Amino acid sequence: MVKPIKLQAPYLVFVGNETNPTFAKTGLGIVQWRPELCLGQLRLSENSIDLGIADLTLEQALDAGVKSLIIGVASIGGGVADEWIDTLAEAASHGIDIIAGVHKSLNDVPRLREAANISGSALINVRIPPEDLPVGKGVKRTGKRILMVGTDCAVGKKYTALALEKDMKKMGLNADFRASGQTGIMIAGLGIPIDAVVSDFVSGAAELLSPDNTDDHWDIIEGQGGIFHPGYSAVSMGLLVGSQPDAFIVCHEANRATMVGWDEFKLPSIGEVIERTVLIGQVTNPEIKCVGICVNTSRIKPEDREDYLAGLSSKYGLPAVDPIINGTEPIIHSLN
């Protein structure tokens, strides 16, 4: 049976020589959302960015029982930097799995491949999906599902899903985050990189990502792209159909007017996203409904946030929150 990518914890988060937080978002995200899985960070210089967890040498991490070294930074070009290889190869030689979301396959680095072959450690490229994924069947599955959809890319779908999982578990609900992108997979320790799947198998991969479960269980599915996006709508629609969500949340960034990188394309309204998501989602779940709106409000003044969200809530008849600032409890109550 085909299974999603699965990672072994605890983690040692590798920072290398990176000094720019922009290029360390993977490491920062893992530490923010899964601190209990992180033994510490491995920095190659004192000037490297600090993720806010303990500095460990490789020897200290081995003594502490580390299972995986996660490359928490992305170099320009998406490769494996030459100055990393000595450290990564040494870790692999001790049986530690090496995990990366960079574009270059770890298996294409001869020293890493040789070290892993000798020790039996795994070189895990989270951007490479499992082999032999099935075509979607569209058969109704047990359990409940909520999907994040966006007015555009990079509007907070992953962070909304993680905030929702945190709040639902705090309220005693049975819920799990289901990762569909490389950073999400490294945070969750499990998932499928949906945007790397051959198009015929996207819906099947989504079904595999969120299998049958108990009646009280919610799968919180990380969204990808946007169904109005000229470049990424295909993966968004395949994920939507395969996820068969009972509910969805529209994610948006306040004051964004056009699609990032596609400035000639106007952002769809939240209402347009709701309408089209329901229309497409009904292919596999006739009961699909929108249960809330989550907004990244960082581009509006703090004193205007409450009125802005209240206006959206009034306009669409749905709870509207900034999930990081306000939490998602109003949306969770709307699931009942």
Secondary structure by P-SEA (a helix, b strand, c coil): cccccccccccccccccccccccaaaaaaaaacccccccbbbbccccccccccccccaaaaaaacccbbbcccccccccccccaaaaaaaaaaabbbbbbcccccccccaaaaaaaaaacccccccccccccccccccccccbbbbbbbcccccccaaaaaaaaaaaaaaaccbbbbbbccaaaaaaacccccccccccccaaaaaaaacccccccccccccccccccccccaaaaaaaaaaacccbbbbbbbccccccccccccccccaaaaaaaaaaaaccccccccccbbbbccccccccaaaaaaaaaaaacccccccccccccaaaaaacc
